[in-house]
Amino acid sequence: MDLNDLRIFQCVAMHGSISKAAQELSYVQSNVTARIKLLERELHTELFYRHNRGMILNTEGKRLLEYANDILARFDEMRKVFQGSATPSGILEIGIVETVIALPELLSSYLQHYPNVDLSLKAGVTEQLLQEVIDFKLDGAFVTGPIQHPLIEQYEVFQEELVIVSRGTEFSLDEITAKPLLLYNKGCSYRERLESWLRDEGIVPKKIMEFGTFDTIIGSVAAGIGLTIVPQSTVGYVAAQGTLHCHRVPDPYREVTTVFIRRKDSHITSSIQAFIDEIIKVGSTLPTAL
């Protein structure tokens, strides 16, 4: 068994398919199949349930995947440490909550100072991005904080105010029992704030409709389908046009803080250190939207 075997296993587990794993890894299918069978012989156990449409991890496969993810993440981390350069360069993978619109200034400033860095952005919800930082899949992420986790350190970027957004000019909590709530999938901190508020008020929403993108949510609100909750800064332009209307959320649910998180025990490359320095420098100049 070697690291390459674990990478092949990890890829097959992710796709549930020999052919898809082979395509991603640029291997022939027979090679991938042989490596998986060799791994199973070495471990004296099958790792997958095999069926006509693909492969699904069994109990032993799931256990091995936990080890494989940890070993490969640590190996990649070690390689970063010893291949690091004093000059920021290479790939920097950053997660971002889609509704954070105040970051282009920060990202633009960073790329102007460090053009050799290949900055890759991945949108998601707070819970998902937090887990990907913990799993070493992201170098860091902008999420809604504060984050309470022993493996995470965080840097405050700015504060914002959440608002209820509707097509109508008036809003009352009674509308939530009459109109659907248009929200991000589970793991979104804005959604959690709204659900906490409603629980405390003893209100059960009529219906929750889940969406994956901000534009779809706002477009659906504009069409009169329902209501949503987002930072006020994200809808200021449409509110100014009178297309949509914003309604205040009461304390203690209103204020949200965007933080940048990273795994505290991961190696700080020159690229990530420069990124943190840029956050501190540019973040201090960003207006607080409260």
Number of C-alpha atoms within 10 A of each C-alpha: 10 7 12 11 16 21 18 22 23 20 19 26 20 15 15 19 17 22 18 16 23 19 11 12 15 9 13 13 16 12 13 21 17 11 17 21 15 14 19 15 11 10 13 9 12 17 24 20 13 14 8 5 8 15 18 19 19 14 13 13 19 15 12 18 20 11 12 18 17 13 15 17 15 15 13 11 17 14 11 15 14 9 9 17 13 8 13 21 18 15 14 18 17 22 26 22 20 18 19 18 12 16 16 10 12 18 15 11 15 21 14 10 12 17 12 14 17 15 17 11 13 13 17 23 23 23 15 16 25 26 12 16 22 20 15 19 16 21 23 27 27 27 30 24 19 15 16 9 11 8 13 18 16 22 17 19 23 19 19 19 18 26 24 18 26 25 21 15 12 10 17 7 11 11 15 20 13 12 16 19 24 23 24 23 15 13 15 18 19 23 19 13 19 22 16 13 18 15 12 9 10 9 14 12 18 12 14 17 15 13 14 13 15 15 12 12 24 26 12 18 23 19 13 15 17 24 25 24 24 25 24 21 18 17 18 14 12 14 17 11 9 13 16 22 22 26 16 14 17 11 8 9 17 19 17 21 15 21 21 24 28 25 23 13 10 18 15 18 22 16 25 20 13 17 21 21 13 17 22 15 13 17 20 13 12 15 11 13 15 14
